[in-house]
Amino acid sequence: MNDHVPANTRWHKSSHSSGNLECVEVAFLDDATIGIRDSKNPTGPALRFASNAWESFTAGIQNGELALHRVAAE
């Protein structure tokens, strides 16, 4: 989903972010959807998810159900 996110949206970076450029930012939008964007490209596209999809995704990560892989930069 590459939906429009309002320009005045407040984005949040994880408190676990080490300050490097490999972060995503999250926004909790007025219509109960969740916006996700690449912190390296704040003016680029954002993804928008239904809140229940975001909750399932984050629960899966916390429960170890989803493997996280690092992709090397080309």
PDB file of N, H, CA, C and O in Angstrom:
ATOM      1  N   MET A   1       0.841  -1.167   0.000  1.00  0.00           N
ATOM      2  CA  MET A   1       0.000   0.000   0.000  1.00  0.00           C
ATOM      3  C   MET A   1       0.895   1.243   0.000  1.00  0.00           C
ATOM      4  O   MET A   1       1.643   1.465   0.953  1.00  0.00           O
ATOM      5  N   ASN A   2       0.830   2.004  -0.995  1.00  0.00           N
ATOM      6  H   ASN A   2       0.223   1.824  -1.769  1.00  0.00           H
ATOM      7  CA  ASN A   2       1.620   3.232  -1.069  1.00  0.00           C
ATOM      8  C   ASN A   2       0.656   4.403  -1.094  1.00  0.00           C
ATOM      9  O   ASN A   2       0.450   5.036  -2.129  1.00  0.00           O
ATOM     10  N   ASP A   3       0.069   4.679   0.059  1.00  0.00           N
ATOM     11  H   ASP A   3       0.237   4.164   0.899  1.00  0.00           H
ATOM     12  CA  ASP A   3      -0.974   5.695   0.165  1.00  0.00           C
ATOM     13  C   ASP A   3      -0.409   7.026   0.610  1.00  0.00           C
ATOM     14  O   ASP A   3       0.654   7.098   1.228  1.00  0.00           O
ATOM     15  N   HIS A   4      -1.130   8.065   0.288  1.00  0.00           N
ATOM     16  H   HIS A   4      -1.993   8.007  -0.214  1.00  0.00           H
ATOM     17  CA  HIS A   4      -0.762   9.412   0.710  1.00  0.00           C
ATOM     18  C   HIS A   4      -0.847   9.529   2.234  1.00  0.00           C
ATOM     19  O   HIS A   4      -1.814   9.081   2.851  1.00  0.00           O
ATOM     20  N   VAL A   5       0.162  10.126   2.815  1.00  0.00           N
ATOM     21  H   VAL A   5       0.947  10.489   2.314  1.00  0.00           H
ATOM     22  CA  VAL A   5       0.181  10.425   4.249  1.00  0.00           C
ATOM     23  C   VAL A   5       0.261  11.942   4.362  1.00  0.00           C
ATOM     24  O   VAL A   5       1.109  12.554   3.713  1.00  0.00           O
ATOM     25  N   PRO A   6      -0.595  12.566   5.163  1.00  0.00           N
ATOM     26  CA  PRO A   6      -0.602  14.030   5.268  1.00  0.00           C
ATOM     27  C   PRO A   6       0.772  14.605   5.628  1.00  0.00           C
ATOM     28  O   PRO A   6       1.536  13.997   6.378  1.00  0.00           O
ATOM     29  N   ALA A   7       1.068  15.774   5.085  1.00  0.00           N
ATOM     30  H   ALA A   7       0.448  16.268   4.476  1.00  0.00           H
ATOM     31  CA  ALA A   7       2.376  16.419   5.285  1.00  0.00           C
ATOM     32  C   ALA A   7       2.645  16.763   6.745  1.00  0.00           C
ATOM     33  O   ALA A   7       3.804  16.779   7.160  1.00  0.00           O
ATOM     34  N   ASN A   8       1.618  17.036   7.527  1.00  0.00           N
ATOM     35  H   ASN A   8       0.677  17.022   7.189  1.00  0.00           H
ATOM     36  CA  ASN A   8       1.815  17.433   8.918  1.00  0.00           C
ATOM     37  C   ASN A   8       1.863  16.239   9.886  1.00  0.00           C
ATOM     38  O   ASN A   8       1.715  16.416  11.095  1.00  0.00           O
ATOM     39  N   THR A   9       2.064  15.054   9.366  1.00  0.00           N
ATOM     40  H   THR A   9       2.184  14.911   8.383  1.00  0.00           H
ATOM     41  CA  THR A   9       2.107  13.841  10.175  1.00  0.00           C
ATOM     42  C   THR A   9       3.317  13.843  11.104  1.00  0.00           C
ATOM     43  O   THR A   9       4.418  14.214  10.695  1.00  0.00           O
ATOM     44  N   ARG A  10       3.111  13.427  12.363  1.00  0.00           N
ATOM     45  H   ARG A  10       2.217  13.126  12.695  1.00  0.00           H
ATOM     46  CA  ARG A  10       4.210  13.289  13.329  1.00  0.00           C
ATOM     47  C   ARG A  10       4.784  11.885  13.222  1.00  0.00           C
ATOM     48  O   ARG A  10       4.101  10.897  13.490  1.00  0.00           O
ATOM     49  N   TRP A  11       6.033  11.813  12.829  1.00  0.00           N
ATOM     50  H   TRP A  11       6.588  12.616  12.611  1.00  0.00           H
ATOM     51  CA  TRP A  11       6.715  10.530  12.679  1.00  0.00           C
ATOM     52  C   TRP A  11       7.553  10.236  13.915  1.00  0.00           C
ATOM     53  O   TRP A  11       8.079  11.151  14.549  1.00  0.00           O
ATOM     54  N   HIS A  12       7.674   8.956  14.254  1.00  0.00           N
ATOM     55  H   HIS A  12       7.247   8.213  13.739  1.00  0.00           H
ATOM     56  CA  HIS A  12       8.419   8.523  15.432  1.00  0.00           C
ATOM     57  C   HIS A  12       9.451   7.473  15.028  1.00  0.00           C
ATOM     58  O   HIS A  12       9.158   6.547  14.271  1.00  0.00           O
ATOM     59  N   LYS A  13      10.643   7.638  15.542  1.00  0.00           N
ATOM     60  H   LYS A  13      10.881   8.390  16.156  1.00  0.00           H
ATOM     61  CA  LYS A  13      11.702   6.654  15.332  1.00  0.00           C
ATOM     62  C   LYS A  13      11.855   5.880  16.636  1.00  0.00           C
ATOM     63  O   LYS A  13      11.685   6.449  17.714  1.00  0.00           O
ATOM     64  N   SER A  14      12.166   4.622  16.553  1.00  0.00           N
ATOM     65  H   SER A  14      12.303   4.160  15.677  1.00  0.00           H
ATOM     66  CA  SER A  14      12.310   3.780  17.734  1.00  0.00           C
ATOM     67  C   SER A  14      13.352   4.328  18.699  1.00  0.00           C
ATOM     68  O   SER A  14      14.385   4.854  18.285  1.00  0.00           O
ATOM     69  N   SER A  15      13.067   4.199  19.979  1.00  0.00           N
ATOM     70  H   SER A  15      12.228   3.773  20.315  1.00  0.00           H
ATOM     71  CA  SER A  15      14.054   4.592  20.993  1.00  0.00           C
ATOM     72  C   SER A  15      15.247   3.641  20.975  1.00  0.00           C
ATOM     73  O   SER A  15      16.284   3.934  21.569  1.00  0.00           O
ATOM     74  N   HIS A  16      15.105   2.511  20.299  1.00  0.00           N
ATOM     75  H   HIS A  16      14.262   2.273  19.815  1.00  0.00           H
ATOM     76  CA  HIS A  16      16.201   1.547  20.166  1.00  0.00           C
ATOM     77  C   HIS A  16      17.109   1.875  18.985  1.00  0.00           C
ATOM     78  O   HIS A  16      18.121   1.210  18.770  1.00  0.00           O
ATOM     79  N   SER A  17      16.746   2.894  18.229  1.00  0.00           N
ATOM     80  H   SER A  17      15.923   3.434  18.404  1.00  0.00           H
ATOM     81  CA  SER A  17      17.551   3.299  17.081  1.00  0.00           C
ATOM     82  C   SER A  17      18.906   3.784  17.571  1.00  0.00           C
ATOM     83  O   SER A  17      18.998   4.568  18.515  1.00  0.00           O
ATOM     84  N   SER A  18      19.948   3.307  16.918  1.00  0.00           N
ATOM     85  H   SER A  18      19.873   2.670  16.151  1.00  0.00           H
ATOM     86  CA  SER A  18      21.295   3.691  17.342  1.00  0.00           C
ATOM     87  C   SER A  18      21.755   4.977  16.665  1.00  0.00           C
ATOM     88  O   SER A  18      22.912   5.371  16.809  1.00  0.00           O
ATOM     89  N   GLY A  19      20.879   5.620  15.943  1.00  0.00           N
ATOM     90  H   GLY A  19      19.939   5.299  15.827  1.00  0.00           H
ATOM     91  CA  GLY A  19      21.245   6.865  15.283  1.00  0.00           C
ATOM     92  C   GLY A  19      21.808   6.660  13.890  1.00  0.00           C
ATOM     93  O   GLY A  19      22.123   7.624  13.193  1.00  0.00           O
ATOM     94  N   ASN A  20      21.936   5.389  13.478  1.00  0.00           N
ATOM     95  H   ASN A  20      21.681   4.606  14.044  1.00  0.00           H
ATOM     96  CA  ASN A  20      22.429   5.165  12.121  1.00  0.00           C
ATOM     97  C   ASN A  20      21.298   5.402  11.128  1.00  0.00           C
ATOM     98  O   ASN A  20      20.188   5.761  11.521  1.00  0.00           O
ATOM     99  N   LEU A  21      21.569   5.207   9.879  1.00  0.00           N
ATOM    100  H   LEU A  21      22.470   4.915   9.559  1.00  0.00           H
ATOM    101  CA  LEU A  21      20.573   5.529   8.846  1.00  0.00           C
ATOM    102  C   LEU A  21      19.717   4.337   8.439  1.00  0.00           C
ATOM    103  O   LEU A  21      19.032   4.404   7.419  1.00  0.00           O
ATOM    104  N   GLU A  22      19.734   3.263   9.195  1.00  0.00           N
ATOM    105  H   GLU A  22      20.290   3.209  10.024  1.00  0.00           H
ATOM    106  CA  GLU A  22      18.977   2.067   8.841  1.00  0.00           C
ATOM    107  C   GLU A  22      17.734   1.948   9.713  1.00  0.00           C
ATOM    108  O   GLU A  22      17.553   0.952  10.414  1.00  0.00           O
ATOM    109  N   CYS A  23      16.894   2.952   9.669  1.00  0.00           N
ATOM    110  H   CYS A  23      17.042   3.761   9.100  1.00  0.00           H
ATOM    111  CA  CYS A  23      15.717   2.982  10.539  1.00  0.00           C
ATOM    112  C   CYS A  23      14.452   3.213   9.720  1.00  0.00           C
ATOM    113  O   CYS A  23      14.483   3.750   8.613  1.00  0.00           O
ATOM    114  N   VAL A  24      13.363   2.794  10.299  1.00  0.00           N
ATOM    115  H   VAL A  24      13.338   2.357  11.199  1.00  0.00           H
ATOM    116  CA  VAL A  24      12.058   3.158   9.762  1.00  0.00           C
ATOM    117  C   VAL A  24      11.404   4.087  10.771  1.00  0.00           C
ATOM    118  O   VAL A  24      11.745   4.085  11.954  1.00  0.00           O
ATOM    119  N   GLU A  25      10.478   4.866  10.293  1.00  0.00           N
ATOM    120  H   GLU A  25      10.201   4.868   9.332  1.00  0.00           H
ATOM    121  CA  GLU A  25       9.705   5.753  11.152  1.00  0.00           C
ATOM    122  C   GLU A  25       8.244   5.339  11.068  1.00  0.00           C
ATOM    123  O   GLU A  25       7.777   4.885  10.023  1.00  0.00           O
ATOM    124  N   VAL A  26       7.536   5.496  12.160  1.00  0.00           N
ATOM    125  H   VAL A  26       7.915   5.865  13.009  1.00  0.00           H
ATOM    126  CA  VAL A  26       6.139   5.079  12.269  1.00  0.00           C
ATOM    127  C   VAL A  26       5.297   6.294  12.629  1.00  0.00           C
ATOM    128  O   VAL A  26       5.725   7.154  13.398  1.00  0.00           O
ATOM    129  N   ALA A  27       4.102   6.356  12.068  1.00  0.00           N
ATOM    130  H   ALA A  27       3.754   5.658  11.443  1.00  0.00           H
ATOM    131  CA  ALA A  27       3.145   7.418  12.399  1.00  0.00           C
ATOM    132  C   ALA A  27       1.792   6.770  12.660  1.00  0.00           C
ATOM    133  O   ALA A  27       1.353   5.897  11.912  1.00  0.00           O
ATOM    134  N   PHE A  28       1.144   7.207  13.724  1.00  0.00           N
ATOM    135  H   PHE A  28       1.501   7.916  14.332  1.00  0.00           H
ATOM    136  CA  PHE A  28      -0.197   6.752  14.051  1.00  0.00           C
ATOM    137  C   PHE A  28      -1.159   7.807  13.501  1.00  0.00           C
ATOM    138  O   PHE A  28      -1.259   8.909  14.038  1.00  0.00           O
ATOM    139  N   LEU A  29      -1.856   7.458  12.437  1.00  0.00           N
ATOM    140  H   LEU A  29      -1.775   6.562  12.000  1.00  0.00           H
ATOM    141  CA  LEU A  29      -2.652   8.417  11.674  1.00  0.00           C
ATOM    142  C   LEU A  29      -4.077   8.540  12.210  1.00  0.00           C
ATOM    143  O   LEU A  29      -4.572   7.655  12.908  1.00  0.00           O
ATOM    144  N   ASP A  30      -4.717   9.641  11.874  1.00  0.00           N
ATOM    145  H   ASP A  30      -4.314  10.359  11.307  1.00  0.00           H
ATOM    146  CA  ASP A  30      -6.042   9.972  12.401  1.00  0.00           C
ATOM    147  C   ASP A  30      -7.121   8.951  12.048  1.00  0.00           C
ATOM    148  O   ASP A  30      -8.094   8.798  12.786  1.00  0.00           O
ATOM    149  N   ASP A  31      -6.956   8.264  10.941  1.00  0.00           N
ATOM    150  H   ASP A  31      -6.165   8.389  10.342  1.00  0.00           H
ATOM    151  CA  ASP A  31      -7.995   7.307  10.528  1.00  0.00           C
ATOM    152  C   ASP A  31      -7.718   5.902  11.064  1.00  0.00           C
ATOM    153  O   ASP A  31      -8.222   4.923  10.514  1.00  0.00           O
ATOM    154  N   ALA A  32      -6.929   5.793  12.125  1.00  0.00           N
ATOM    155  H   ALA A  32      -6.520   6.589  12.573  1.00  0.00           H
ATOM    156  CA  ALA A  32      -6.597   4.528  12.795  1.00  0.00           C
ATOM    157  C   ALA A  32      -5.739   3.619  11.925  1.00  0.00           C
ATOM    158  O   ALA A  32      -5.719   2.404  12.125  1.00  0.00           O
ATOM    159  N   THR A  33      -5.037   4.197  10.967  1.00  0.00           N
ATOM    160  H   THR A  33      -5.053   5.183  10.804  1.00  0.00           H
ATOM    161  CA  THR A  33      -4.065   3.427  10.205  1.00  0.00           C
ATOM    162  C   THR A  33      -2.665   3.794  10.689  1.00  0.00           C
ATOM    163  O   THR A  33      -2.473   4.769  11.415  1.00  0.00           O
ATOM    164  N   ILE A  34      -1.712   2.999  10.275  1.00  0.00           N
ATOM    165  H   ILE A  34      -1.868   2.207   9.685  1.00  0.00           H
ATOM    166  CA  ILE A  34      -0.323   3.184  10.682  1.00  0.00           C
ATOM    167  C   ILE A  34       0.501   3.476   9.435  1.00  0.00           C
ATOM    168  O   ILE A  34       0.433   2.737   8.453  1.00  0.00           O
ATOM    169  N   GLY A  35       1.279   4.553   9.474  1.00  0.00           N
ATOM    170  H   GLY A  35       1.334   5.153  10.272  1.00  0.00           H
ATOM    171  CA  GLY A  35       2.170   4.898   8.376  1.00  0.00           C
ATOM    172  C   GLY A  35       3.590   4.446   8.697  1.00  0.00           C
ATOM    173  O   GLY A  35       4.032   4.539   9.842  1.00  0.00           O
ATOM    174  N   ILE A  36       4.296   3.960   7.692  1.00  0.00           N
ATOM    175  H   ILE A  36       3.936   3.885   6.762  1.00  0.00           H
ATOM    176  CA  ILE A  36       5.682   3.511   7.838  1.00  0.00           C
ATOM    177  C   ILE A  36       6.476   4.138   6.705  1.00  0.00           C
ATOM    178  O   ILE A  36       6.028   4.138   5.558  1.00  0.00           O
ATOM    179  N   ARG A  37       7.672   4.681   7.021  1.00  0.00           N
ATOM    180  H   ARG A  37       8.036   4.681   7.953  1.00  0.00           H
ATOM    181  CA  ARG A  37       8.521   5.225   5.965  1.00  0.00           C
ATOM    182  C   ARG A  37       9.991   4.976   6.305  1.00  0.00           C
ATOM    183  O   ARG A  37      10.343   4.681   7.447  1.00  0.00           O
ATOM    184  N   ASP A  38      10.818   5.101   5.305  1.00  0.00           N
ATOM    185  H   ASP A  38      10.532   5.341   4.377  1.00  0.00           H
ATOM    186  CA  ASP A  38      12.264   4.952   5.441  1.00  0.00           C
ATOM    187  C   ASP A  38      12.826   6.268   5.961  1.00  0.00           C
ATOM    188  O   ASP A  38      12.604   7.315   5.352  1.00  0.00           O
ATOM    189  N   SER A  39      13.546   6.232   7.072  1.00  0.00           N
ATOM    190  H   SER A  39      13.726   5.382   7.567  1.00  0.00           H
ATOM    191  CA  SER A  39      14.073   7.477   7.656  1.00  0.00           C
ATOM    192  C   SER A  39      15.102   8.147   6.756  1.00  0.00           C
ATOM    193  O   SER A  39      15.335   9.349   6.879  1.00  0.00           O
ATOM    194  N   LYS A  40      15.725   7.389   5.849  1.00  0.00           N
ATOM    195  H   LYS A  40      15.535   6.412   5.748  1.00  0.00           H
ATOM    196  CA  LYS A  40      16.699   7.982   4.924  1.00  0.00           C
ATOM    197  C   LYS A  40      16.022   8.788   3.825  1.00  0.00           C
ATOM    198  O   LYS A  40      16.662   9.611   3.170  1.00  0.00           O
ATOM    199  N   ASN A  41      14.720   8.553   3.621  1.00  0.00           N
ATOM    200  H   ASN A  41      14.200   7.885   4.154  1.00  0.00           H
ATOM    201  CA  ASN A  41      13.997   9.195   2.531  1.00  0.00           C
ATOM    202  C   ASN A  41      12.655   9.727   3.044  1.00  0.00           C
ATOM    203  O   ASN A  41      11.603   9.234   2.637  1.00  0.00           O
ATOM    204  N   PRO A  42      12.678  10.726   3.931  1.00  0.00           N
ATOM    205  CA  PRO A  42      11.433  11.192   4.544  1.00  0.00           C
ATOM    206  C   PRO A  42      10.435  11.821   3.578  1.00  0.00           C
ATOM    207  O   PRO A  42       9.249  11.909   3.898  1.00  0.00           O
ATOM    208  N   THR A  43      10.877  12.252   2.426  1.00  0.00           N
ATOM    209  H   THR A  43      11.840  12.180   2.166  1.00  0.00           H
ATOM    210  CA  THR A  43       9.938  12.810   1.447  1.00  0.00           C
ATOM    211  C   THR A  43       9.492  11.766   0.433  1.00  0.00           C
ATOM    212  O   THR A  43       8.685  12.056  -0.450  1.00  0.00           O
ATOM    213  N   GLY A  44      10.015  10.564   0.559  1.00  0.00           N
ATOM    214  H   GLY A  44      10.671  10.329   1.276  1.00  0.00           H
ATOM    215  CA  GLY A  44       9.660   9.486  -0.358  1.00  0.00           C
ATOM    216  C   GLY A  44       8.335   8.839   0.026  1.00  0.00           C
ATOM    217  O   GLY A  44       7.606   9.355   0.872  1.00  0.00           O
ATOM    218  N   PRO A  45       8.034   7.725  -0.592  1.00  0.00           N
ATOM    219  CA  PRO A  45       6.753   7.061  -0.345  1.00  0.00           C
ATOM    220  C   PRO A  45       6.670   6.495   1.067  1.00  0.00           C
ATOM    221  O   PRO A  45       7.683   6.180   1.692  1.00  0.00           O
ATOM    222  N   ALA A  46       5.458   6.377   1.545  1.00  0.00           N
ATOM    223  H   ALA A  46       4.636   6.633   1.038  1.00  0.00           H
ATOM    224  CA  ALA A  46       5.181   5.758   2.839  1.00  0.00           C
ATOM    225  C   ALA A  46       4.186   4.624   2.621  1.00  0.00           C
ATOM    226  O   ALA A  46       3.362   4.671   1.707  1.00  0.00           O
ATOM    227  N   LEU A  47       4.272   3.624   3.457  1.00  0.00           N
ATOM    228  H   LEU A  47       4.941   3.586   4.199  1.00  0.00           H
ATOM    229  CA  LEU A  47       3.303   2.543   3.438  1.00  0.00           C
ATOM    230  C   LEU A  47       2.265   2.830   4.510  1.00  0.00           C
ATOM    231  O   LEU A  47       2.570   3.440   5.535  1.00  0.00           O
ATOM    232  N   ARG A  48       1.043   2.388   4.268  1.00  0.00           N
ATOM    233  H   ARG A  48       0.796   1.893   3.436  1.00  0.00           H
ATOM    234  CA  ARG A  48      -0.035   2.602   5.233  1.00  0.00           C
ATOM    235  C   ARG A  48      -0.721   1.262   5.481  1.00  0.00           C
ATOM    236  O   ARG A  48      -1.093   0.553   4.546  1.00  0.00           O
ATOM    237  N   PHE A  49      -0.881   0.930   6.767  1.00  0.00           N
ATOM    238  H   PHE A  49      -0.579   1.506   7.527  1.00  0.00           H
ATOM    239  CA  PHE A  49      -1.459  -0.348   7.144  1.00  0.00           C
ATOM    240  C   PHE A  49      -2.645  -0.152   8.076  1.00  0.00           C
ATOM    241  O   PHE A  49      -2.696   0.812   8.840  1.00  0.00           O
ATOM    242  N   ALA A  50      -3.589  -1.068   8.006  1.00  0.00           N
ATOM    243  H   ALA A  50      -3.547  -1.851   7.386  1.00  0.00           H
ATOM    244  CA  ALA A  50      -4.688  -1.085   8.978  1.00  0.00           C
ATOM    245  C   ALA A  50      -4.092  -1.399  10.344  1.00  0.00           C
ATOM    246  O   ALA A  50      -3.097  -2.119  10.437  1.00  0.00           O
ATOM    247  N   SER A  51      -4.690  -0.868  11.398  1.00  0.00           N
ATOM    248  H   SER A  51      -5.498  -0.284  11.323  1.00  0.00           H
ATOM    249  CA  SER A  51      -4.122  -1.048  12.736  1.00  0.00           C
ATOM    250  C   SER A  51      -4.031  -2.520  13.135  1.00  0.00           C
ATOM    251  O   SER A  51      -3.074  -2.908  13.805  1.00  0.00           O
ATOM    252  N   ASN A  52      -5.004  -3.350  12.739  1.00  0.00           N
ATOM    253  H   ASN A  52      -5.781  -3.034  12.195  1.00  0.00           H
ATOM    254  CA  ASN A  52      -4.937  -4.767  13.107  1.00  0.00           C
ATOM    255  C   ASN A  52      -3.793  -5.480  12.381  1.00  0.00           C
ATOM    256  O   ASN A  52      -3.199  -6.407  12.931  1.00  0.00           O
ATOM    257  N   ALA A  53      -3.481  -5.063  11.163  1.00  0.00           N
ATOM    258  H   ALA A  53      -3.963  -4.310  10.716  1.00  0.00           H
ATOM    259  CA  ALA A  53      -2.339  -5.648  10.440  1.00  0.00           C
ATOM    260  C   ALA A  53      -1.027  -5.261  11.120  1.00  0.00           C
ATOM    261  O   ALA A  53      -0.130  -6.094  11.249  1.00  0.00           O
ATOM    262  N   TRP A  54      -0.908  -4.011  11.553  1.00  0.00           N
ATOM    263  H   TRP A  54      -1.637  -3.335  11.448  1.00  0.00           H
ATOM    264  CA  TRP A  54       0.295  -3.551  12.257  1.00  0.00           C
ATOM    265  C   TRP A  54       0.450  -4.293  13.586  1.00  0.00           C
ATOM    266  O   TRP A  54       1.554  -4.706  13.941  1.00  0.00           O
ATOM    267  N   GLU A  55      -0.653  -4.463  14.322  1.00  0.00           N
ATOM    268  H   GLU A  55      -1.550  -4.127  14.035  1.00  0.00           H
ATOM    269  CA  GLU A  55      -0.605  -5.182  15.593  1.00  0.00           C
ATOM    270  C   GLU A  55      -0.164  -6.629  15.395  1.00  0.00           C
ATOM    271  O   GLU A  55       0.619  -7.148  16.191  1.00  0.00           O
ATOM    272  N   SER A  56      -0.654  -7.285  14.347  1.00  0.00           N
ATOM    273  H   SER A  56      -1.290  -6.863  13.700  1.00  0.00           H
ATOM    274  CA  SER A  56      -0.234  -8.659  14.054  1.00  0.00           C
ATOM    275  C   SER A  56       1.240  -8.718  13.691  1.00  0.00           C
ATOM    276  O   SER A  56       1.955  -9.621  14.126  1.00  0.00           O
ATOM    277  N   PHE A  57       1.691  -7.770  12.903  1.00  0.00           N
ATOM    278  H   PHE A  57       1.111  -7.036  12.550  1.00  0.00           H
ATOM    279  CA  PHE A  57       3.096  -7.712  12.494  1.00  0.00           C
ATOM    280  C   PHE A  57       4.020  -7.521  13.700  1.00  0.00           C
ATOM    281  O   PHE A  57       4.985  -8.267  13.864  1.00  0.00           O
ATOM    282  N   THR A  58       3.728  -6.527  14.543  1.00  0.00           N
ATOM    283  H   THR A  58       2.944  -5.922  14.410  1.00  0.00           H
ATOM    284  CA  THR A  58       4.599  -6.272  15.691  1.00  0.00           C
ATOM    285  C   THR A  58       4.536  -7.418  16.704  1.00  0.00           C
ATOM    286  O   THR A  58       5.550  -7.740  17.324  1.00  0.00           O
ATOM    287  N   ALA A  59       3.376  -8.036  16.882  1.00  0.00           N
ATOM    288  H   ALA A  59       2.552  -7.775  16.378  1.00  0.00           H
ATOM    289  CA  ALA A  59       3.272  -9.191  17.778  1.00  0.00           C
ATOM    290  C   ALA A  59       4.101 -10.349  17.249  1.00  0.00           C
ATOM    291  O   ALA A  59       4.757 -11.048  18.021  1.00  0.00           O
ATOM    292  N   GLY A  60       4.076 -10.557  15.940  1.00  0.00           N
ATOM    293  H   GLY A  60       3.543  -9.989  15.313  1.00  0.00           H
ATOM    294  CA  GLY A  60       4.876 -11.618  15.335  1.00  0.00           C
ATOM    295  C   GLY A  60       6.362 -11.415  15.553  1.00  0.00           C
ATOM    296  O   GLY A  60       7.091 -12.375  15.801  1.00  0.00           O
ATOM    297  N   ILE A  61       6.814 -10.181  15.464  1.00  0.00           N
ATOM    298  H   ILE A  61       6.221  -9.401  15.262  1.00  0.00           H
ATOM    299  CA  ILE A  61       8.228  -9.884  15.726  1.00  0.00           C
ATOM    300  C   ILE A  61       8.547 -10.142  17.195  1.00  0.00           C
ATOM    301  O   ILE A  61       9.540 -10.799  17.509  1.00  0.00           O
ATOM    302  N   GLN A  62       7.718  -9.632  18.090  1.00  0.00           N
ATOM    303  H   GLN A  62       6.912  -9.098  17.835  1.00  0.00           H
ATOM    304  CA  GLN A  62       7.966  -9.792  19.524  1.00  0.00           C
ATOM    305  C   GLN A  62       7.940 -11.248  19.952  1.00  0.00           C
ATOM    306  O   GLN A  62       8.664 -11.631  20.871  1.00  0.00           O
ATOM    307  N   ASN A  63       7.122 -12.067  19.306  1.00  0.00           N
ATOM    308  H   ASN A  63       6.534 -11.756  18.559  1.00  0.00           H
ATOM    309  CA  ASN A  63       7.011 -13.481  19.658  1.00  0.00           C
ATOM    310  C   ASN A  63       8.023 -14.354  18.928  1.00  0.00           C
ATOM    311  O   ASN A  63       8.027 -15.572  19.107  1.00  0.00           O
ATOM    312  N   GLY A  64       8.879 -13.752  18.110  1.00  0.00           N
ATOM    313  H   GLY A  64       8.876 -12.763  17.964  1.00  0.00           H
ATOM    314  CA  GLY A  64       9.881 -14.515  17.377  1.00  0.00           C
ATOM    315  C   GLY A  64       9.331 -15.303  16.204  1.00  0.00           C
ATOM    316  O   GLY A  64      10.000 -16.205  15.698  1.00  0.00           O
ATOM    317  N   GLU A  65       8.120 -14.978  15.763  1.00  0.00           N
ATOM    318  H   GLU A  65       7.577 -14.246  16.174  1.00  0.00           H
ATOM    319  CA  GLU A  65       7.489 -15.696  14.656  1.00  0.00           C
ATOM    320  C   GLU A  65       8.003 -15.243  13.294  1.00  0.00           C
ATOM    321  O   GLU A  65       7.850 -15.960  12.306  1.00  0.00           O
ATOM    322  N   LEU A  66       8.604 -14.072  13.234  1.00  0.00           N
ATOM    323  H   LEU A  66       8.728 -13.490  14.037  1.00  0.00           H
ATOM    324  CA  LEU A  66       9.098 -13.527  11.968  1.00  0.00           C
ATOM    325  C   LEU A  66      10.609 -13.386  12.039  1.00  0.00           C
ATOM    326  O   LEU A  66      11.145 -12.801  12.980  1.00  0.00           O
ATOM    327  N   ALA A  67      11.282 -13.920  11.051  1.00  0.00           N
ATOM    328  H   ALA A  67      10.847 -14.395  10.286  1.00  0.00           H
ATOM    329  CA  ALA A  67      12.738 -13.786  11.009  1.00  0.00           C
ATOM    330  C   ALA A  67      13.091 -12.440  10.402  1.00  0.00           C
ATOM    331  O   ALA A  67      12.538 -12.049   9.375  1.00  0.00           O
ATOM    332  N   LEU A  68      14.003 -11.740  11.033  1.00  0.00           N
ATOM    333  H   LEU A  68      14.453 -12.057  11.868  1.00  0.00           H
ATOM    334  CA  LEU A  68      14.475 -10.460  10.520  1.00  0.00           C
ATOM    335  C   LEU A  68      15.828 -10.682   9.868  1.00  0.00           C
ATOM    336  O   LEU A  68      16.722 -11.277  10.471  1.00  0.00           O
ATOM    337  N   HIS A  69      15.980 -10.208   8.646  1.00  0.00           N
ATOM    338  H   HIS A  69      15.254  -9.724   8.157  1.00  0.00           H
ATOM    339  CA  HIS A  69      17.226 -10.380   7.905  1.00  0.00           C
ATOM    340  C   HIS A  69      17.769  -9.020   7.511  1.00  0.00           C
ATOM    341  O   HIS A  69      17.021  -8.132   7.104  1.00  0.00           O
ATOM    342  N   ARG A  70      19.031  -8.874   7.630  1.00  0.00           N
ATOM    343  H   ARG A  70      19.639  -9.596   7.960  1.00  0.00           H
ATOM    344  CA  ARG A  70      19.705  -7.652   7.173  1.00  0.00           C
ATOM    345  C   ARG A  70      20.104  -7.829   5.735  1.00  0.00           C
ATOM    346  O   ARG A  70      20.650  -8.863   5.350  1.00  0.00           O
ATOM    347  N   VAL A  71      19.836  -6.834   4.953  1.00  0.00           N
ATOM    348  H   VAL A  71      19.393  -5.994   5.265  1.00  0.00           H
ATOM    349  CA  VAL A  71      20.211  -6.864   3.547  1.00  0.00           C
ATOM    350  C   VAL A  71      21.429  -5.961   3.396  1.00  0.00           C
ATOM    351  O   VAL A  71      21.408  -4.796   3.791  1.00  0.00           O
ATOM    352  N   ALA A  72      22.475  -6.512   2.825  1.00  0.00           N
ATOM    353  H   ALA A  72      22.492  -7.459   2.504  1.00  0.00           H
ATOM    354  CA  ALA A  72      23.697  -5.719   2.631  1.00  0.00           C
ATOM    355  C   ALA A  72      23.461  -4.664   1.558  1.00  0.00           C
ATOM    356  O   ALA A  72      22.799  -4.919   0.551  1.00  0.00           O
ATOM    357  N   ALA A  73      24.011  -3.480   1.788  1.00  0.00           N
ATOM    358  H   ALA A  73      24.548  -3.273   2.605  1.00  0.00           H
ATOM    359  CA  ALA A  73      23.915  -2.396   0.797  1.00  0.00           C
ATOM    360  C   ALA A  73      24.739  -2.766  -0.416  1.00  0.00           C
ATOM    361  O   ALA A  73      25.829  -3.327  -0.305  1.00  0.00           O
ATOM    362  N   GLU A  74      24.198  -2.442  -1.577  1.00  0.00           N
ATOM    363  H   GLU A  74      23.312  -1.986  -1.667  1.00  0.00           H
ATOM    364  CA  GLU A  74      24.930  -2.742  -2.816  1.00  0.00           C
ATOM    365  C   GLU A  74      25.884  -1.650  -3.156  1.00  0.00           C
ATOM    366  O   GLU A  74      26.584  -1.734  -4.166  1.00  0.00           O
TER     367      GLU A  74
END
